[in-house]
């Protein structure tokens, strides 16, 4: 019989907590979460089977190494982390004078305990949601806190780069907390990157976004975790009255990944747009579960997901739109489309609509298909080789999502990542 997690890892968790000079309240959160993890189950997703990945088996959270880092974000406002170390941070004085906070998660626990205890895993994602969220709280070894006070509108994007290292044996247990208070506006862009080889590690990443009344949050992410990293990636948000939270996610990972994305539209008149682009290659498996729940009246939730599958890989899109009883006048729309370039590839696009109210609008579109032969013939008849023609067709297929992303820098970076992923997948 396997030992309880609390018995097996209690000393390691306490030791790491002390090494980061964490306050007593968070050490208690760690130990409580560790105890709860034994009682909780893994999250379940339609047509996504990942239990053999052993994401619920914790590895090392500490390693006595320094991770080399370069290529920091090219932005005025940014935070750059490698493993549990913050390499550099910059925030314009005008923003800090207005009360904007951009700091690592450990500093936030000590410097802003009231904000952290109010928002950390209390509003969006809970430690009791499932075994993996409990393990995130228990084994947390890196993260960021971004706070935008009431009425502050940030015109330049805030960027974050996070490096996960596979040259050492160490789980990457990461947490991002973003709070946008009333009438605020912020654009946040993060890049997840792996470096190093030699070890196979797990990543457990939780992102919480809180958009208060009349706020607007643009969240963009470009994910490039390596084939040696098996990942649980949970990104969730909630909205107040007339708030808007938009997501733009590029899934360019090379390893097996579960993506759990969701927005709770709590306030009346709130709005979310979730746009996801994914490419799978080799024999990797990516399962992406995107859910929008309309709680408030006259809320709008739209999901747009396009993916491409090469070689022997597998990609599953679940789109879940749920309009609860009382959310009158709400709208839930979703589109999930998968393009397969190999007869050995496997793809699913599963639309799920749960409608508990009458006075609403809802719809879905889903498809799984192969490259259009007429388009390929047309391109190749004009002297374009087959691989280049395939990439042109794929770009056209993904462009309907990419063009909907408002930030030009995100569109450019995502296009470059897509090209790299496609070239590698055609080899």
Beta strands, then each sheet from edge to edge (+ up, - down):
strand 1: 77-82
strand 2: 85-90
strand 3: 101-104
strand 4: 142-148
strand 5: 158-165
strand 6: 172-180
strand 7: 185-195
strand 8: 201-211
strand 9: 216-224
strand 10: 229-239
strand 11: 244-251
strand 12: 257-265
strand 13: 271-280
strand 14: 285-294
strand 15: 300-309
strand 16: 314-323
strand 17: 331-340
strand 18: 346-355
strand 19: 361-370
sheet 1: 2+ 1- 5- 7- 9- 11- 13- 15- 17- 19-
sheet 2: 3+ 4- 6- 8- 10- 12- 14- 16- 18-
end
